[in-house]
Amino acid sequence: MDREVNGLRKLKVDSMKPNTWLAYNDLAWTEPILAPPDKFREESELLCRIIHEHVKIEGKTLLHLGCGAGVNDHTLKKHFAITGVDISDAMVEIARRLNPEIEYHTGDMRTVRLEKQFDIVAIPDSIGYMTSVEDLRKAVVTAHEHLKPGGLCLIVAYIAEDFRENNFIYTGSKDNINITVFENNYLPDPEESRYEATIVYLIRRKGKSEIYNESHILGLFKSSVWLNLLKETGFSVHPVRMDHLYDRFLQDEGAYRLTILICTKRL
């Protein structure tokens, strides 16, 4: 149930039910303002380079699981024929407007089956919403089943050994709308494979302020869990560090170290 505390609208969030995510529903419209394609072109081009360097088959078709608002797809579509899937109807609608030539579906990366195979599957850090090993396994199996033999899967993973209790700030402006988003990552229990991301939105529309906040629970797994699960599913795995792409959003002297897991489906 929503409640208001000191003027802030606060939602109790279930980490895998999209109807409870304010960020991906009522506030999904803010995504093109906070994250226009130009702002994330460096990340998208890095993914393209890694794909071209490591893919062992033709590499023309790409399935993007957890594609969000299609920001990365805006660059990726110059290199691949893309199909996108996201659990949020609101995000899928924004992605369709941004990339009308791309086929998008609403679906859960744990269970979606498109009955076709691709040369490449990409899963960005939205895989962080897998909060149990079983959920993570289901998402990995989805990727594996949608890949052609010899195909390439890229997963952007936040490895438990790299976790830091960071603070981030994101900003954007358009048409008399100014948005600032604060995000705090917190580990309630070092023994648990989950962390909490609390997000606060400050939105000014024509000078009038609105404030919203919510907390998301995300999965946090050790490198051994990732590697063992991927190998058991039928992948050969090559990890590559991606340490500095988000430094510009970090506050203080934090570090946000991500790993790209380059996974090839064994023949």
C-alpha positions in Angstrom: 0.0 0.0 0.0 1.2 3.5 -0.8 1.8 5.9 2.1 3.0 9.4 2.5 5.8 10.3 4.9 7.0 14.0 5.3 5.5 14.8 1.9 7.2 11.9 0.1 5.1 9.3 -1.7 6.5 5.9 -0.7 5.7 2.5 -2.3 6.2 -0.9 -0.8 7.9 -2.7 -3.7 7.8 -6.3 -4.6 11.0 -6.8 -6.6 9.5 -9.0 -9.4 6.0 -7.5 -9.8 6.1 -4.7 -12.3 2.7 -3.3 -11.2 4.5 -2.2 -7.9 7.4 -0.4 -9.6 6.8 3.3 -9.7 10.0 3.8 -11.7 8.8 1.4 -14.4 5.2 2.4 -14.5 3.9 5.8 -13.3 7.3 7.4 -13.7 8.4 5.5 -16.8 7.9 8.7 -18.8 10.9 10.1 -17.1 13.3 7.6 -18.7 13.7 9.3 -22.1 14.6 12.5 -20.2 17.0 10.9 -17.8 18.5 8.5 -20.3 18.5 9.7 -23.9 20.3 7.4 -26.3 23.3 9.9 -26.7 23.9 9.7 -22.9 24.5 5.9 -23.1 26.0 5.6 -26.6 29.5 4.7 -25.1 28.0 1.7 -23.3 26.1 0.6 -26.3 29.1 0.8 -28.6 31.2 -1.1 -26.1 28.6 -3.9 -26.2 28.7 -3.9 -30.0 32.5 -4.1 -30.0 32.5 -7.0 -27.6 29.9 -8.9 -29.7 31.9 -8.4 -32.9 35.1 -9.6 -31.3 33.6 -12.7 -29.7 30.7 -14.0 -31.7 31.6 -17.2 -33.6 28.6 -17.3 -35.9 27.2 -14.8 -38.4 25.9 -12.4 -35.6 23.0 -10.7 -37.3 20.0 -11.2 -35.0 19.9 -10.1 -31.4 17.4 -10.8 -28.6 17.5 -8.1 -25.9 16.0 -9.4 -22.6 15.2 -6.7 -20.1 15.5 -4.0 -22.8 13.8 -1.3 -20.8 13.0 1.9 -22.7 15.1 0.8 -25.7 18.0 3.3 -25.1 20.7 0.8 -25.9 18.7 -0.5 -28.8 18.9 2.9 -30.5 22.6 2.2 -31.1 22.5 -1.6 -31.3 20.0 -1.5 -34.2 22.6 0.0 -36.5 24.5 -3.3 -36.2 21.8 -6.0 -35.6 18.2 -7.0 -36.3 16.8 -6.6 -32.8 13.9 -8.2 -30.9 13.3 -6.7 -27.4 11.6 -8.0 -24.4 10.8 -6.3 -21.1 8.5 -7.0 -18.2 7.1 -3.5 -18.0 4.3 -2.5 -20.4 5.1 1.2 -19.9 8.8 0.7 -20.8 7.9 -1.4 -23.9 5.6 1.4 -25.1 8.4 3.9 -24.8 10.9 1.6 -26.6 8.4 1.2 -29.5 8.2 5.0 -29.8 11.9 5.4 -29.8 12.6 2.4 -32.1 9.5 1.9 -34.2 11.3 -0.5 -36.6 12.1 -3.0 -33.7 9.8 -5.8 -32.6 9.1 -5.5 -28.9 7.3 -7.9 -26.6 6.1 -7.6 -23.0 7.5 -10.6 -21.1 9.3 -11.9 -18.1 12.9 -13.0 -18.8 12.4 -16.0 -16.6 9.6 -17.5 -18.6 9.2 -15.8 -22.0 9.5 -18.1 -25.0 9.4 -16.6 -28.5 9.8 -19.9 -30.4 12.8 -18.8 -32.4 16.5 -18.6 -32.0 19.0 -15.7 -32.4 22.7 -15.3 -33.1 23.1 -13.1 -29.9 21.2 -12.6 -26.7 22.0 -9.5 -24.5 20.8 -9.1 -20.9 21.8 -5.8 -19.3 21.9 -5.1 -15.6 18.2 -5.6 -15.4 19.1 -9.2 -14.6 19.8 -7.8 -11.2 16.1 -8.2 -10.5 16.7 -11.9 -10.2 16.7 -12.2 -6.5 17.2 -15.9 -6.0 19.6 -18.5 -7.7 16.5 -20.2 -9.1 15.3 -17.0 -10.7 18.8 -16.4 -12.1 18.9 -19.9 -13.5 15.5 -19.4 -15.2 16.8 -16.2 -16.9 20.0 -17.9 -18.1 18.0 -20.9 -19.4 15.8 -18.5 -21.4 18.9 -17.0 -23.0 20.3 -20.4 -23.7 17.1 -21.7 -25.3 16.8 -18.6 -27.6 20.4 -18.9 -28.9 21.5 -20.8 -31.9 24.4 -23.3 -31.3 27.6 -21.3 -31.2 25.6 -18.1 -30.4 26.8 -15.5 -28.0 25.1 -14.3 -24.8 26.2 -11.1 -23.1 25.2 -10.5 -19.4 26.0 -7.4 -17.5 26.5 -8.7 -13.9 27.0 -7.0 -10.6 29.2 -9.5 -8.8 28.9 -9.8 -5.0 32.6 -9.4 -4.4 32.5 -6.0 -6.2 29.5 -4.6 -4.2 29.9 -1.1 -2.7 27.3 0.9 -0.8 27.3 3.7 -3.4 25.3 6.8 -4.0 24.3 7.9 -7.5 22.7 11.1 -9.0 21.0 11.2 -12.4 19.6 14.3 -14.0 17.7 15.4 -17.1 15.7 18.3 -18.4 13.2 18.8 -21.2 10.3 21.2 -22.0 10.2 22.9 -18.6 10.6 19.6 -16.8 13.7 19.1 -14.6 14.4 15.8 -13.0 16.9 14.7 -10.4 17.1 11.1 -9.2 19.1 10.0 -6.1 19.9 6.3 -5.7 21.4 4.7 -2.6 22.6 1.1 -2.7 22.6 -0.6 0.7 23.5 -4.2 1.9 21.2 -4.9 4.9 22.8 -8.3 5.6 26.2 -9.4 4.2 25.1 -13.0 4.5 22.1 -12.5 2.2 22.3 -12.6 -1.6 20.3 -9.4 -2.0 20.8 -5.6 -1.7 18.5 -2.7 -1.5 18.4 0.2 -4.0 16.4 3.2 -2.6 15.5 5.7 -5.3 14.2 9.3 -4.7 12.7 11.3 -7.6 12.6 15.1 -7.5 10.6 16.4 -10.4 9.9 20.1 -11.2 7.3 20.8 -13.8 7.0 24.5 -14.5 8.5 25.2 -11.1 6.1 22.9 -9.2 7.9 20.2 -7.2 7.0 16.5 -6.9 8.9 14.0 -4.8 8.6 10.2 -5.0 10.6 7.4 -3.4 10.7 3.6 -3.4 13.0 0.8 -2.6 13.9 -2.1 -4.9 15.4 -5.4 -3.9 18.0 -6.8 -6.2 20.0 -10.0 -6.4 23.7 -10.1 -5.5 25.6 -13.4 -6.3 29.2 -14.4 -6.0 31.3 -15.0 -9.1 31.4 -18.7 -8.4 27.6 -18.8 -8.5 27.5 -17.0 -11.8 30.2 -19.1 -13.4 28.9 -22.5 -12.2 25.3 -21.7 -13.2 26.4 -20.6 -16.7 28.6 -23.6 -17.3 25.9 -26.0 -16.0 23.4 -24.4 -18.5 25.7 -25.1 -21.4 27.8 -22.0 -21.8 31.6 -21.4 -22.1 32.2 -18.2 -20.2 34.8 -15.4 -20.5 34.4 -12.5 -18.0 35.4 -8.9 -18.9 35.5 -6.0 -16.5 33.4 -2.9 -17.1 34.5 -0.6 -14.3 34.2 3.1 -15.3 31.2 3.7 -17.6 29.0 4.9 -14.7 31.6 6.8 -12.8 30.0 10.1 -13.8 26.9 9.3 -11.8 28.7 8.3 -8.6 29.0 10.6 -5.6 32.0 10.9 -3.3 34.8 8.4 -4.1 32.7 5.4 -4.8 33.3 2.6 -7.2 30.8 0.7 -9.3 32.4 -2.3 -10.8 30.4 -4.4 -13.3 31.4 -7.5 -15.2 30.4 -8.5 -18.7 30.0 -12.2 -18.9 30.7 -13.3 -22.4 28.9 -16.6 -22.8 29.1 -18.9 -25.9 26.5 -21.6 -26.3 28.4 -24.8 -26.7 27.9 -26.8 -29.9 
